[in-house]
Amino acid sequence: MGRAATTSEGLNWLTLSVIVLFHVGALAALFLFSWQRLVVMAVLYVLAINVGIGMCYHRLLTHRGYHVPKWLEYVMSICATTSLEGGPIFWVSTHRVHHQLSDQEGDPHTPREGGWWAHAGWILFGAALHAQTAVLARYSPDLSRDRFHVWLSKYHWLPITVCGLLLFAGGWLWGGLVNGIAMVLWGVLLRVTLGLHATWLVNSATHLWGSRRFETRDGSRNNWWVALLTGGEGWHNNHHAHPVSARHGLAWYEIDPNFWGIWLLAKIGLARKIQVAKFDKENPKPAGA
């Protein structure tokens, strides 16, 4: 279901209102800067975007590029929900549809429907594929059979709410009411806003700009600056060529912090069956170069 299948009547006003609220709060946070708040935001950003979205939702749950104990999978999934990108069944199903129909009819967020549509427009329309929970569930039968993932998908708003309450209470306790509010602005609203745009850039920018090492059937590209923002998710052409690989940065110069996290888990005995694509040194140039 592409953009042509949606109309202004399908605009999800709740989603739009929440996104606008978070952007306004993110701007307000900039007027209440402190190093302490910046550190809190950075730590929570890594937990939500790198550990949660990149390492868990994407490389673990969607593609099963490696395995971890169930308790750790659940903890990482909770971290992912604090990104405000939905529960595991929605996120995984949407991404599996994207790979199955990448840049074709039915891709939920292809730039062929427009750069803005790929970046954020697709998420704002209730008539778009992302809102059809029952339809999407068939793309993730493995998660739909897991009671915890079903519960977390239903109450995905709960962890971020608890996070906000803890930040407010802790900030107020250690610095007064203004500090409590500022902690929420930095630790939730600004962090989530930056994380959303970073993730959305993988949908838009990495299908528009960058190099192509592999001749895939879609427009995926390797984009170094998106990789910097997302912990390695910007090596998107590598990923589409080898979707099961837990490592996206295939060359030595393609930094991939999310894979480093998986490597660290393996070193302490918490990750196994790690799938890694090999870089073809005989053909190091991007396709068409």
N, C-alpha and C positions, 0 to 999 in steps of 0.2 A: 504494500500500500504506500504509494508515493505521495508527494504533496498534492498532486491533482485530485487525490481521493479525499482531501480534507478541505474544509471551508471555514470561514470565520465563525460559523455556528459551532464548530468543533473546538474552538479555543477553550482550553482548560483554565478558567479564571482563578481557581484555587492555586494551581501551579504558578501561574503568572504572578499572582499576588505575593506568594511566598518568595519567588525569585526577586521581585522588585524590592520587597522588604529586606532581604539579605543584602542586596546591592546598596541600598540606602544605609544599612547598618555598617557595611564594610567601609563606606566613605566616612561615616561618623567615627569609626575606630581610628582613622588616621589622625584625628585631632586629639587622641588620648594615648599617644605613644609612650611606651616605656620599654626598656630592655627586657624586663621580666615578662611582660605581656607578649613580646615578640618571641621569646624562647618558648613560652607555653604554646603559642600558635604553631611554631615550627615543629615541636614534638608531636602535637596532635595532627598536624598535616602529614607527617611521615607515617603515623599510625593509620590514618584514614586513607590516604592516597597511595602510599607505597606498599605498606603491609596489607591494608584492606582491599583496595581496588586492584592494584597491579599484581601483587603476589597472590592474593586470595581469589577475589571474584574472577579475575582474568586468567591467570596462569594455572591456578589450582582448580577452581570449580568449573570454569567454562571449558578449558582444554585438557584438564587432567594431565598437565605436563610434569607433575610430580605428586607425591603422596605424603601426607602428614597424619599423625594420630587424630582421631575424631575430635577430641577435646580442643586441640590446637586449631583445627579447621573451624570449629564453632567460635572460638575466641577471635580469630582473624576475621570471620564473617561479621561479628559484632563491630569490630573496628571499621569495617567497610561501610556499615550502615550510618556511621557518624559523618560520612561524606555527603549525605543527603541525596544519594544517587539511587535510592530504592533498596528493596530487599533482594536477597540472592536469586530467587526464582525469576523475578523481573529482569534483573541485570544480566544474568547468564543467558536467559532465553533470548533477549534482545540481541545480545552479541553473537549468539549462535545463528540467529536469523541473518545477521549482517554477514557472517562468513559464508553462509549457504548461498546468499543472493547478493554478494558484494558488488555494489555499483550496477546492479541490475534491477529490474522491476521487482518491488517487494522489499528492497533494502530500506530499513527504517530511517537511515540518515546518510544517504549518498549525496555528495556534492553535486551530482548531476541534476539534482533538484534545486541547486543553488547553494552557495557557500554558507549563507546565513541559516538556511534550512538544516544543513548538515551540522552546523555548530550548535544551535539552540532551538531553531524553529520547530523541529520535529517533536521536541519534548513538551511543547506548549499546546499542542492540539489534541483534544480528547478523542478525536476521530482517528488519530494516527495509531499505528500498530502497537506502540508502547502501552496504550491504555487497555488493550484487549488481553487482560490477565488470563482468562480461560484459554484463549488461543495460544498465548505464549507458553503456557504450562506444558504443552505437549513437546516443546523443544528441550525441556529439562526434566524428563521423567525420573532421573536419578535423584534430583533434589526434591521432587514432589513426593517421593516415597520416604523422605527423611522428615520426621516429625519436628525436629528442631528448625530446619530450614523453612518448613511450612509456617511454623509459628513466627519465626523471625521475619519472614516475608510479609506476614500480616501486621506485625507490630514493629516494623523497621524504624518507625519514628521514635520508639521508646529510648534506645541508647543515646541518641543525640539530645533528647530532652533531659535525660539524667545527667549527661555531660554538661549541659548548660546550667542546670541547677547546682551541680557541684562547683562549677567555676564561679557562679554568682555567690554561693555561700562561702567558698574559700576566699574569694577576692574581698568580700565584705568583712570577713573575720580578720584578715591580715592587712586591710588597708581602707576600710570604710565602704560606704554605699557606692561612691563614684568608682572606686576600684573594682567592686563587684560587677557593676554594669560594664566597665571597660574590659574586664576579663571575658565576659560573654561576647562583647563586640569583637574582640580579637580572637578568642579561642573557638568561637562558633561562627559568627556571621562573616567576618573577613576571611577566616580560614576556609569555610565552605565555599564562598564565592570564588576564591582563587582556585580551589580544587575542582570546582565544577568547570571553570573555563579551561583548566589544564586538561581535564578528561575530554571535554568537548573538542579541544584542538586535535586530539587523536582522530576524532570522527571527521573533522573538516580539513585542517591543515595538512595532515599526512595523506590525504587523498587529492591534494591540490599542488603542494610544493615539496620539492626534494628530489632525491636521486632514486633510480630503480636498478637494483642489482639483479633482480630476478624478473623474468617475463611472466607475471601472473595475469589472470584474466580480468583483474580489476585495475583500478588506478592507484593502488597503494604505493606509498613512497617512504623512503627513509628521510626523516627530518631531524637534524641534530638538535635544534633548539627546543622542539617539542620533547625530545628525549631527555633534555636537561630538566625540563619542567615536571616530567612525569616519572622519572627514575628509570628510563629506558623504553617506555612504551612507544616512543617516537620512531623506533626502528621498525616501522610498520610494514614495509615491503618485505623485509626479512621474515617478519611474523606471518604475513599472508602466504609466503612461500613455504614456511614450515610452522604451521599453526600450533602443533603439539609441543614444539620446543619450548622448554622453560627459559631458555636463554634467547633473548632477542638481539642483543648486540653481538654479532658473529665475528667481526674483525676486532683486533686488539684496541683500536682507537674508538670503537663504538661503546661508550660507557653505558653500563646496564646495572645500576644500583639494586634494582629489584631482583635481579638474578644473584647478585652478591648476597642478598638477604637469604635467598633459597640455599645458596652454597653454605652460608653460615649455619643454617638449620641442619644441613646434612652433616656438617662437621661435629655438631653436638648430638647427633643421632635422632633428629626430629624430622628429617626429610629423606625420602628414599624414592627409588624408581624415577630418577630425574632424567627427563628426555632432553637431549642437547643436539641441535643441528650442527653439522660441521661446516666451517667456512671453506668454500672452494677456492683454494689459493691459485689454481690454474686459470681462474676466470674472476679476478678481483675487481674488475670494473663494473659499474652499474650497467644494466641492460640498455643497449642503444648508444652507449658512450663511444 
